[in-house]
Amino acid sequence: MKSIPIKLSFAEEVKTFVNVANRYDYDMDLRAGRHVVDAKSILGIFSLDLSKPITLEVYADNCDDLLDELKAFVI
């Protein structure tokens, strides 16, 4: 499992993030405090507090291809 801090500030960024995440078979969650949602769910992401950085948890060890595509959101 890998945990990566990310920042999603705008609705367009959330849409782009979800489109990229859905291209991969990895199981992924987003965590903000004690709230956890599926990283492939737009509605789930919008239920989080996006004013602060959130944590992307990818349940795979070799997910460098995914992280490469998401580097614009990594902080």
GUVEX-625786 format. One line per 4 residues: number of its first residue (from 1); for each residue z, y, x of N, C-alpha, C. Coordinates in Angstrom, 2 decimals. Last residue first. Example, Ala and Ser with C-alpha at 12.3 -4.5 7.8 and 13.67 -1.06 7.14 Angstrom:
<sites>
2) 7.08:-2.25:12.85:7.14:-1.06:13.67:7.87:0.03:12.90 ~ 7.80:-5.69:13.19:7.80:-4.50:12.30:7.80:-3.30:13.20
</sites>
This chain:
<sites>
75) -3.48:16.76:1.34:-2.80:17.91:1.97:-2.00:17.46:3.16 ~ -6.58:15.78:-0.05:-5.42:15.43:0.77:-4.82:16.68:1.39 ~ -8.93:16.47:-1.23:-7.71:16.65:-2.03:-6.44:16.37:-1.23 ~ -10.93:15.84:0.51:-10.86:17.23:0.05:-9.56:17.51:-0.71
71) -10.84:13.07:0.84:-10.21:13.93:1.85:-10.11:15.39:1.43 ~ -11.95:11.11:-0.73:-10.92:11.96:-1.34:-10.29:12.95:-0.37 ~ -13.63:9.68:0.90:-14.23:10.44:-0.21:-13.23:11.41:-0.83 ~ -11.73:8.51:2.59:-12.76:9.38:3.15:-13.39:10.25:2.06
67) -10.34:6.88:0.87:-9.66:8.05:1.44:-10.65:9.03:2.06 ~ -12.32:4.89:0.42:-11.81:5.73:-0.67:-11.19:7.01:-0.13 ~ -12.53:3.83:3.00:-13.71:4.37:2.34:-13.31:5.29:1.18 ~ -9.98:2.83:3.55:-10.44:4.02:4.28:-11.67:4.64:3.64
63) -8.39:0.79:2.64:-9.04:1.66:1.66:-9.56:2.94:2.30 ~ -6.78:-1.75:3.25:-8.02:-1.28:3.86:-8.81:-0.46:2.83 ~ -4.61:-2.26:1.58:-4.38:-1.83:2.96:-5.62:-1.23:3.61 ~ -3.80:-1.18:-1.69:-4.71:-1.91:-0.80:-4.47:-1.39:0.60
59) -2.94:0.58:-3.84:-2.40:-0.76:-3.59:-3.41:-1.64:-2.87 ~ -2.18:3.87:-3.32:-3.29:2.93:-3.38:-2.75:1.57:-2.97 ~ -0.86:6.64:-4.71:-0.47:5.34:-4.18:-1.62:4.36:-4.41 ~ -0.61:10.02:-4.23:-1.55:8.96:-4.59:-1.07:7.69:-3.92
55) 1.64:12.40:-5.34:1.41:11.32:-4.39:0.45:10.29:-4.98 ~ 1.17:15.97:-5.58:1.51:14.67:-6.15:1.15:13.60:-5.13 ~ 2.30:19.39:-5.30:1.57:18.22:-4.77:2.07:16.94:-5.44 ~ 2.47:21.30:-8.38:3.05:20.83:-7.11:2.19:19.68:-6.60
51) 1.18:21.70:-10.68:1.46:22.90:-9.90:2.05:22.55:-8.54 ~ 0.86:19.54:-12.29:-0.11:19.70:-11.21:0.11:20.97:-10.40 ~ 2.78:17.33:-13.74:2.92:18.72:-13.31:2.02:18.92:-12.09 ~ 0.81:15.15:-15.89:1.67:15.43:-14.74:1.75:16.93:-14.48
47) -1.09:14.86:-17.78:0.29:14.82:-18.26:1.29:15.12:-17.13 ~ -3.46:14.74:-16.44:-3.13:16.02:-17.05:-1.72:16.03:-17.64 ~ -3.42:12.01:-15.77:-3.27:13.03:-14.71:-2.87:14.37:-15.31 ~ -3.88:10.83:-18.28:-2.65:10.58:-17.55:-2.39:11.64:-16.50
43) -6.47:11.74:-18.82:-5.35:12.16:-19.67:-4.01:11.95:-18.99 ~ -7.88:10.40:-16.76:-7.87:11.86:-16.84:-6.68:12.34:-17.67 ~ -7.09:7.72:-14.83:-6.97:8.23:-16.20:-6.87:9.75:-16.21 ~ -6.82:6.59:-12.41:-8.16:6.60:-12.96:-8.19:7.16:-14.38
39) -4.19:6.43:-11.72:-4.99:7.46:-11.04:-6.41:7.55:-11.57 ~ -1.75:6.11:-14.16:-2.93:5.49:-13.57:-3.81:6.59:-12.98 ~ 1.43:7.62:-13.30:0.28:7.40:-14.20:-0.84:6.72:-13.42 ~ 4.87:8.28:-13.30:3.77:7.54:-12.66:2.68:7.31:-13.69
35) 7.61:10.35:-12.64:6.50:10.04:-13.54:5.36:9.38:-12.76 ~ 9.50:11.27:-10.94:9.71:9.92:-11.48:8.61:9.50:-12.45 ~ 7.33:13.07:-8.96:8.74:12.85:-9.26:8.93:11.43:-9.74 ~ 4.43:11.82:-9.62:4.98:13.17:-9.54:6.45:13.06:-9.96
31) 1.92:9.66:-8.58:3.35:9.82:-8.80:3.74:11.29:-8.61 ~ -0.75:7.67:-9.56:-0.33:9.00:-9.11:1.12:9.17:-9.51 ~ -2.17:4.57:-8.43:-1.29:5.35:-9.29:-1.10:6.72:-8.70 ~ -4.63:2.01:-8.34:-4.11:3.29:-7.84:-3.22:3.93:-8.89
27) -6.34:-0.80:-7.21:-5.36:-0.30:-8.16:-4.73:0.94:-7.55 ~ -9.82:-0.73:-6.32:-8.40:-0.68:-5.94:-7.55:-0.24:-7.13 ~ -12.49:-0.58:-6.82:-11.74:-1.60:-7.52:-10.24:-1.57:-7.22 ~ -14.07:2.61:-7.30:-13.43:1.61:-6.45:-12.58:0.66:-7.28
23) -14.91:4.56:-8.99:-15.95:3.82:-8.27:-15.38:2.67:-7.44 ~ -12.73:5.94:-9.91:-13.28:4.89:-10.76:-14.39:4.08:-10.10 ~ -12.35:7.91:-7.96:-11.39:6.80:-8.07:-11.96:5.65:-8.88 ~ -14.47:9.70:-8.55:-14.44:8.97:-7.27:-13.54:7.75:-7.39
19) -13.67:10.58:-11.11:-14.99:9.97:-10.91:-15.05:9.17:-9.62 ~ -11.16:11.69:-10.51:-11.24:10.51:-11.37:-12.60:9.82:-11.22 ~ -11.98:13.91:-8.90:-11.06:12.89:-8.38:-11.19:11.60:-9.19 ~ -13.52:15.39:-10.73:-14.14:14.84:-9.52:-13.29:13.71:-8.95
15) -11.49:16.05:-12.60:-12.69:15.32:-13.02:-13.36:14.66:-11.82 ~ -9.77:17.55:-10.97:-9.28:16.31:-11.61:-10.47:15.45:-12.01 ~ -11.43:19.71:-10.36:-10.96:18.83:-9.29:-10.46:17.50:-9.85 ~ -11.68:20.85:-12.88:-12.88:20.33:-12.23:-12.51:19.39:-11.08
11) -9.10:21.76:-13.33:-9.63:20.69:-14.17:-10.86:20.06:-13.52 ~ -7.30:22.35:-10.24:-8.16:22.76:-11.33:-8.70:21.55:-12.09 ~ -5.63:21.14:-8.31:-5.28:22.43:-8.89:-6.06:22.78:-10.15 ~ -4.19:18.61:-6.78:-5.24:18.80:-7.78:-4.89:20.06:-8.55
7) -3.35:17.29:-3.72:-3.20:18.47:-4.58:-4.42:18.56:-5.48 ~ -1.49:14.53:-2.30:-2.72:15.22:-2.68:-2.38:16.42:-3.56 ~ -0.18:12.24:0.05:0.06:13.44:-0.76:-1.27:14.15:-1.04 ~ -0.40:8.78:-0.18:-1.04:9.97:0.36:-0.72:11.16:-0.52
3) 0.45:5.55:0.70:0.86:6.72:-0.09:0.33:7.97:0.58 ~ -0.74:2.24:0.47:-0.76:3.52:1.17:-0.36:4.61:0.21 ~ 0.00:-1.19:0.85:0.00:0.00:0.00:0.00:1.24:0.88
</sites>
